[in-house]
């Protein structure tokens, strides 16, 4: 009985899914047509390969991958301007995720950095667009391919534009002065200048900031600035004064950054400059700034849609549906101290014996579990030793759900019996077998035998005396 109690006390069982998720991958090819943005005036056709695993274990990421390629190498996305190396093309593939536990969209993103670009030059594509979402519960999802977006992000840059380049418009009050004296230090040794109040110049640029490069001079004066029709920040600057308000002490100092503005949204803007008085004003150059952009400009976005309605892909989370892992409990003959479940030999429910329990699954676990304990020692117990004891066994069942361990309580009925090991007398050789146990029933048997032997001896003496007596009477 003691041996059986120890065996059950050390017994615990762990049940995992009977089927593990297999690396089954679905791959479908689709045609997409792209318009707007960097697609230009002619739609761009793409060949898209969508790949993802259709069987996953819980907590494995669902990774959706898009392979992109031009269907026609002559029909590509186009650079919206002249850019130095560092522009980036970003592709974002969107799939709908439909299921009982979660519904929404999963974005897969990939990017490719470009080299120097000419205006209207072909843009490359990211080779692989990937995105994943964690799985937290078993179930089934339907993955539905949706739109694909192509974005273009210009690189951070700055460019100096000379005063006589195209895109700069002067009214009739300005004069062009070339071959300026070298010690003036003008950019490329030329300027436009005026002495007429309200003389106007306009410059259209694309970027997020602009610098106005002029000359400092004792002959200069105030200049007013407007960006896209609104007063600039700051609204004015004076070429005859230092930034601290002190008057300048030079007649001409070219390539001087007189005024700057930053923080514009990326795109095309117009800078308008007015001479604020009838003093001299100079246009030496403009510096166009593109700051590092956090988000791609929306005007460059191309929208790509499937040519045909795609078929949804079924994804099973949890290694499959309909699996019913089973477990049997075998009493252990030596306690396993490493087992995490706790066992109490207390009979909490006397008379409630259920050799084949069917514990209910937790709400988060889909697969059902049935445990059939079968403690069946092979040795037959003596009738006098038969007793019924109940043991509560707590089993850890790993289902692969968001709650990775679910607790099941099984009530077992056990019939104690003789230990199934050979007995070695105490003091014998260490064979690894169990030592002989001292039993009160053995002592009782020894005492009973001694008593019977003493009674037999006394009975024999009595019989001898009777025979002797009988013999004397006869003589």
MOCOR-V838429 format. One record per residue. N is the residue number from 1. SS is DSSP state (a for helix, b for strand, c for the rest). PSI is psi in whole degrees, 0 to 359 (NA if undefined). D_LAST is the distance of its C-alpha to the last C-alpha in Angstrom with 1 decimal. Layout:
BEGIN
N:SS:PSI:D_LAST + N:SS:PSI:D_LAST
END
This chain:
BEGIN
1:c:316:65.1 + 2:a:318:66.7 + 3:a:321:67.8 + 4:a:320:69.5 + 5:a:318:71.2 + 6:a:320:72.6 + 7:a:315:73.8 + 8:a:327:75.7 + 9:a:331:77.1 + 10:c:10:78.7 + 11:c:131:80.1 + 12:c:154:83.8 + 13:c:145:86.0 + 14:b:129:89.7 + 15:b:124:91.6 + 16:c:173:95.1 + 17:c:139:97.5 + 18:c:343:96.3 + 19:c:129:99.9 + 20:c:149:102.0 + 21:c:137:105.7 + 22:c:150:107.5 + 23:c:70:110.8 + 24:c:123:112.7 + 25:b:131:116.4 + 26:b:140:119.1 + 27:b:125:122.7 + 28:b:146:125.7 + 29:b:136:129.4 + 30:b:156:132.1 + 31:b:134:135.9 + 32:b:145:137.4 + 33:b:129:141.1 + 34:b:138:142.4 + 35:b:165:145.5 + 36:c:172:147.3 + 37:a:228:147.2 + 38:a:358:147.0 + 39:a:339:146.9 + 40:c:205:150.7 + 41:c:345:152.7 + 42:c:128:150.8 + 43:c:144:147.1 + 44:b:131:144.7 + 45:b:132:141.9 + 46:b:148:138.5 + 47:b:122:135.5 + 48:b:131:132.4 + 49:b:118:128.8 + 50:b:128:126.1 + 51:b:139:122.6 + 52:b:158:119.4 + 53:b:140:115.6 + 54:c:356:114.3 + 55:b:121:110.6 + 56:b:153:109.7 + 57:c:154:106.7 + 58:c:139:107.1 + 59:c:357:108.9 + 60:c:142:110.5 + 61:b:140:114.4 + 62:b:109:116.3 + 63:b:119:119.1 + 64:b:121:122.2 + 65:b:137:124.5 + 66:b:127:128.1 + 67:b:131:129.8 + 68:b:142:133.6 + 69:b:148:136.4 + 70:b:137:140.0 + 71:c:331:140.5 + 72:c:116:144.1 + 73:c:343:144.8 + 74:c:348:148.4 + 75:c:93:147.5 + 76:c:173:145.8 + 77:c:150:145.7 + 78:b:143:148.8 + 79:c:132:149.3 + 80:c:4:151.3 + 81:c:186:153.3 + 82:c:121:153.8 + 83:b:146:150.8 + 84:c:174:149.5 + 85:c:145:146.0 + 86:c:354:143.2 + 87:c:154:143.7 + 88:b:135:140.4 + 89:b:126:139.7 + 90:b:131:136.6 + 91:b:134:135.0 + 92:b:112:132.8 + 93:b:136:130.8 + 94:b:131:129.4 + 95:b:146:126.6 + 96:b:138:125.3 + 97:b:113:121.6 + 98:b:127:120.3 + 99:b:174:116.7 + 100:c:325:114.6 + 101:c:337:113.9 + 102:c:141:117.3 + 103:c:138:120.8 + 104:b:205:123.8 + 105:b:145:125.6 + 106:b:124:124.6 + 107:b:129:127.4 + 108:b:130:127.2 + 109:b:139:129.8 + 110:b:156:131.2 + 111:b:162:134.3 + 112:b:130:136.6 + 113:b:139:139.1 + 114:c:157:142.5 + 115:c:199:145.0 + 116:c:139:148.7 + 117:b:136:149.9 + 118:c:154:153.4 + 119:c:124:154.4 + 120:c:5:153.3 + 121:c:156:151.0 + 122:b:142:147.8 + 123:c:143:144.6 + 124:c:171:141.2 + 125:c:147:138.0 + 126:c:137:134.5 + 127:c:328:132.3 + 128:b:131:129.2 + 129:b:121:128.9 + 130:b:145:125.4 + 131:b:147:123.8 + 132:b:158:120.2 + 133:b:142:118.3 + 134:b:145:114.7 + 135:c:133:112.2 + 136:c:346:109.9 + 137:c:152:108.2 + 138:c:153:107.1 + 139:b:196:109.4 + 140:b:133:112.4 + 141:b:148:115.9 + 142:b:121:119.1 + 143:b:120:121.5 + 144:b:110:125.1 + 145:b:137:127.9 + 146:b:217:130.9 + 147:b:160:134.1 + 148:b:134:134.8 + 149:b:136:137.1 + 150:b:121:139.1 + 151:b:150:140.5 + 152:b:128:142.8 + 153:b:115:142.8 + 154:c:154:145.8 + 155:c:159:145.1 + 156:c:134:146.0 + 157:b:169:149.5 + 158:b:146:153.0 + 159:b:131:156.3 + 160:b:128:159.7 + 161:b:121:162.6 + 162:b:160:166.1 + 163:c:341:168.9 + 164:c:17:170.7 + 165:c:161:167.7 + 166:c:150:167.5 + 167:c:349:165.9 + 168:b:127:168.0 + 169:b:123:170.8 + 170:b:145:173.8 + 171:c:185:176.5 + 172:c:354:180.2 + 173:c:3:180.1 + 174:c:149:178.2 + 175:b:145:179.5 + 176:b:128:177.8 + 177:b:112:178.2 + 178:c:171:177.1 + 179:c:50:177.3 + 180:c:156:176.6 + 181:c:138:177.0 + 182:a:324:173.8 + 183:a:349:173.5 + 184:a:330:173.1 + 185:c:23:169.7 + 186:c:150:169.8 + 187:a:121:167.2 + 188:a:18:168.8 + 189:a:34:172.1 + 190:c:156:173.2 + 191:b:166:173.2 + 192:b:140:174.6 + 193:b:161:176.4 + 194:b:159:178.5 + 195:c:13:180.4 + 196:c:129:180.5 + 197:c:140:178.6 + 198:c:12:176.0 + 199:c:138:176.3 + 200:b:144:173.2 + 201:b:139:170.8 + 202:b:141:167.7 + 203:b:124:164.8 + 204:b:130:162.1 + 205:b:164:158.8 + 206:b:121:155.2 + 207:b:200:152.5 + 208:c:359:151.1 + 209:b:166:153.6 + 210:b:143:157.2 + 211:b:141:159.2 + 212:b:116:163.0 + 213:b:126:164.5 + 214:b:197:168.0 + 215:b:140:170.2 + 216:b:140:170.4 + 217:c:147:174.0 + 218:c:345:176.2 + 219:c:357:178.1 + 220:b:187:175.1 + 221:c:196:174.0 + 222:b:149:171.5 + 223:b:138:169.8 + 224:b:146:168.0 + 225:b:140:164.9 + 226:b:139:163.5 + 227:b:120:160.5 + 228:c:39:160.4 + 229:c:358:163.0 + 230:b:150:161.2 + 231:b:135:162.1 + 232:b:171:160.2 + 233:b:102:157.8 + 234:b:168:159.7 + 235:b:337:162.8 + 236:b:163:165.4 + 237:b:155:165.9 + 238:b:119:168.9 + 239:c:351:169.9 + 240:c:4:172.1 + 241:b:152:169.1 + 242:c:172:165.9 + 243:c:335:162.6 + 244:c:4:162.9 + 245:c:351:166.3 + 246:c:144:168.3 + 247:b:145:171.4 + 248:c:157:171.2 + 249:c:16:173.5 + 250:c:155:174.0 + 251:c:317:176.5 + 252:c:124:174.3 + 253:b:97:170.6 + 254:b:176:169.3 + 255:b:40:165.8 + 256:b:127:164.9 + 257:b:97:162.0 + 258:b:325:163.9 + 259:b:145:161.5 + 260:b:153:158.0 + 261:b:138:155.8 + 262:c:174:152.1 + 263:c:17:149.4 + 264:c:154:151.1 + 265:c:145:149.1 + 266:c:133:149.2 + 267:b:192:152.1 + 268:b:134:155.9 + 269:b:164:157.8 + 270:b:122:161.5 + 271:b:127:162.8 + 272:b:130:166.2 + 273:b:131:168.2 + 274:b:142:171.4 + 275:b:124:173.7 + 276:c:350:173.6 + 277:c:183:177.1 + 278:c:33:180.3 + 279:c:175:178.8 + 280:b:139:177.6 + 281:b:143:174.4 + 282:b:138:172.7 + 283:b:111:170.3 + 284:c:315:168.8 + 285:b:174:165.6 + 286:b:143:162.5 + 287:b:118:158.9 + 288:b:129:156.5 + 289:b:132:152.9 + 290:b:110:149.8 + 291:c:165:146.8 + 292:c:129:143.2 + 293:c:133:142.3 + 294:c:324:138.9 + 295:c:146:139.4 + 296:c:141:141.3 + 297:c:132:144.6 + 298:a:335:144.3 + 299:a:344:147.7 + 300:a:356:146.3 + 301:c:130:143.2 + 302:b:138:142.9 + 303:b:124:140.8 + 304:b:132:139.0 + 305:b:149:137.5 + 306:b:139:135.6 + 307:c:321:137.8 + 308:c:153:135.2 + 309:c:118:132.5 + 310:c:158:129.4 + 311:c:137:125.9 + 312:c:149:123.3 + 313:b:131:120.4 + 314:b:128:116.9 + 315:b:127:114.7 + 316:b:125:110.9 + 317:b:126:109.4 + 318:c:11:105.6 + 319:c:9:105.0 + 320:c:166:105.5 + 321:c:155:104.9 + 322:c:4:102.0 + 323:c:138:99.3 + 324:c:82:95.9 + 325:c:139:93.8 + 326:b:158:90.1 + 327:b:145:87.2 + 328:c:144:83.4 + 329:c:123:81.2 + 330:c:125:78.2 + 331:c:134:75.8 + 332:c:144:76.0 + 333:c:349:72.9 + 334:c:131:74.7 + 335:c:141:77.1 + 336:c:101:80.8 + 337:c:349:82.4 + 338:c:352:85.9 + 339:c:135:85.9 + 340:c:327:88.4 + 341:c:146:86.9 + 342:c:146:84.6 + 343:b:134:81.3 + 344:b:122:79.4 + 345:c:17:75.7 + 346:c:135:76.4 + 347:c:91:75.8 + 348:c:334:79.2 + 349:c:79:79.0 + 350:c:135:75.4 + 351:c:352:75.0 + 352:c:91:78.3 + 353:c:125:77.3 + 354:c:91:80.0 + 355:c:344:78.9 + 356:c:73:82.5 + 357:c:153:85.0 + 358:c:83:88.7 + 359:c:145:90.4 + 360:c:144:94.0 + 361:c:152:96.7 + 362:c:159:98.9 + 363:c:333:102.5 + 364:c:353:103.8 + 365:c:122:101.5 + 366:c:308:102.4 + 367:c:142:99.7 + 368:c:157:96.6 + 369:c:133:93.1 + 370:b:126:89.7 + 371:b:131:86.5 + 372:c:93:83.3 + 373:c:143:80.3 + 374:c:69:77.2 + 375:c:110:74.3 + 376:c:82:71.7 + 377:c:146:68.9 + 378:c:331:67.2 + 379:c:142:63.5 + 380:c:127:61.7 + 381:c:155:60.4 + 382:c:149:57.0 + 383:a:328:57.2 + 384:a:341:56.0 + 385:a:2:58.9 + 386:c:120:61.7 + 387:c:160:64.4 + 388:b:125:68.2 + 389:b:151:70.6 + 390:b:137:74.4 + 391:b:131:76.7 + 392:b:115:80.5 + 393:b:122:82.1 + 394:b:121:85.8 + 395:b:138:87.6 + 396:b:121:90.9 + 397:b:114:93.0 + 398:c:112:96.2 + 399:c:348:98.7 + 400:c:34:101.9 + 401:c:175:103.5 + 402:c:333:105.5 + 403:c:92:102.2 + 404:c:341:100.4 + 405:c:126:96.9 + 406:b:137:95.7 + 407:b:130:92.4 + 408:b:139:89.9 + 409:b:123:86.7 + 410:b:130:83.9 + 411:b:121:80.7 + 412:b:145:77.7 + 413:b:121:74.2 + 414:b:140:71.6 + 415:b:111:67.9 + 416:c:149:66.0 + 417:c:184:63.7 + 418:c:138:62.0 + 419:c:140:64.4 + 420:c:51:65.5 + 421:c:152:65.1 + 422:c:154:62.4 + 423:c:129:60.4 + 424:b:125:60.5 + 425:c:149:57.9 + 426:c:138:59.6 + 427:c:356:60.6 + 428:c:186:61.0 + 429:c:149:64.3 + 430:c:95:67.3 + 431:c:357:67.8 + 432:c:357:69.7 + 433:c:163:66.8 + 434:c:140:65.4 + 435:b:159:62.7 + 436:c:134:59.3 + 437:c:141:59.3 + 438:c:128:56.7 + 439:c:137:55.3 + 440:a:331:53.3 + 441:a:327:51.5 + 442:a:316:50.1 + 443:a:322:48.7 + 444:a:320:47.2 + 445:a:319:45.5 + 446:a:316:44.1 + 447:a:318:42.8 + 448:a:319:41.3 + 449:a:318:39.5 + 450:a:319:38.1 + 451:a:317:36.8 + 452:a:320:35.1 + 453:a:317:33.6 + 454:a:319:32.2 + 455:a:319:30.8 + 456:a:318:29.1 + 457:a:317:27.5 + 458:a:322:26.3 + 459:a:321:24.9 + 460:a:317:23.0 + 461:a:318:21.4 + 462:a:319:20.4 + 463:a:320:18.7 + 464:a:318:16.8 + 465:a:319:15.5 + 466:a:317:14.5 + 467:a:319:12.5 + 468:a:319:10.7 + 469:a:317:10.1 + 470:a:322:8.9 + 471:a:324:6.4 + 472:a:321:5.2 + 473:a:322:5.5 + 474:a:324:3.8 + 475:c:NA:0.0
END
